[in-house]
Amino acid sequence: MFLFTGAPEQSGYLTAAPVPDWLGLATAGGRDAIVLGDACDVAAPGVNVVIVDSDHVQVVDPLAGPLPGVCSVTRRMHMSDVPCARNPAGLCDVAFE
């Protein structure tokens, strides 16, 4: 089972999932299916995130950077060990998917 390391600036991005109310989370350690808490309206497929810790992600705006607040990960299931696509700086980046 994939465990988030909680390392500073660990990056990832959200993708669509075939199950309603679930999202995909791509990280350097693989792909998980996740459910986010109710107070996370800004999270959607196609956005980059910072992984704050094993239970929280923070949405990243492409121009403004990380948005205020965090989203709670309420459910998670590891789906694949395939790592995220990375940009030239080595960060997971949905634009390179």
C-alpha positions in Angstrom: 0.0 0.0 0.0 1.3 3.5 -0.9 1.9 5.8 2.0 2.5 9.5 1.5 5.8 10.6 2.9 4.6 14.1 3.9 7.9 15.5 2.7 7.8 19.2 2.1 6.7 20.2 -1.4 5.8 16.7 -2.5 3.8 17.2 -5.6 1.0 15.4 -7.4 -2.0 16.0 -9.5 -5.6 15.0 -9.7 -7.2 13.0 -12.5 -10.6 11.6 -13.3 -11.7 8.3 -11.9 -14.4 6.0 -13.3 -16.3 5.9 -10.0 -18.5 8.9 -9.1 -17.2 11.1 -6.3 -13.7 9.7 -6.5 -10.6 11.3 -8.1 -7.3 9.9 -9.1 -4.2 11.1 -7.4 -0.9 10.7 -9.3 2.3 11.0 -7.3 5.9 10.0 -7.6 5.0 6.8 -5.7 2.1 5.7 -7.8 -1.6 6.3 -8.4 -4.3 6.3 -5.8 -8.1 6.6 -6.0 -9.2 9.2 -3.4 -12.3 10.8 -2.0 -11.9 14.4 -0.8 -13.9 16.0 2.1 -16.9 18.2 1.4 -15.1 21.5 1.9 -13.0 21.0 -1.2 -14.8 22.5 -4.1 -11.7 23.8 -5.9 -10.3 20.3 -6.4 -11.0 18.7 -9.8 -9.4 16.5 -12.4 -6.5 18.3 -14.2 -5.1 20.3 -11.2 -1.8 20.0 -9.5 -1.6 19.6 -5.8 0.9 19.7 -3.0 0.7 16.7 -0.6 0.7 18.2 2.8 0.6 14.9 4.7 -1.1 11.5 4.3 -4.6 13.0 4.9 -4.4 16.4 3.2 -3.7 17.9 -0.2 -3.5 21.6 -1.3 -4.7 22.7 -4.7 -2.1 24.6 -6.8 -3.3 27.4 -9.1 -1.0 27.6 -12.2 -0.4 31.3 -11.7 -0.9 32.0 -8.0 0.6 28.9 -6.6 -0.8 26.9 -3.7 -4.3 28.1 -2.8 -5.2 28.8 0.9 -6.6 25.9 2.8 -6.2 22.2 2.4 -8.5 19.4 1.3 -9.0 16.4 3.5 -8.5 12.9 2.0 -11.3 10.9 3.5 -10.8 7.6 1.6 -7.9 6.3 -0.4 -7.2 3.1 -2.3 -3.8 2.4 -4.0 -4.3 1.5 -7.7 -0.9 1.4 -9.4 2.8 1.9 -8.9 3.1 3.9 -12.1 4.6 7.3 -11.1 3.2 10.6 -12.1 4.4 12.5 -15.2 7.1 15.0 -14.2 8.0 18.5 -15.6 11.7 19.5 -16.3 12.1 20.5 -12.6 11.2 17.0 -11.5 7.8 17.8 -10.0 4.6 15.9 -10.8 2.8 18.0 -13.3 -0.6 17.3 -14.9 0.5 19.4 -18.0 3.0 16.6 -18.9 0.5 13.7 -18.5 
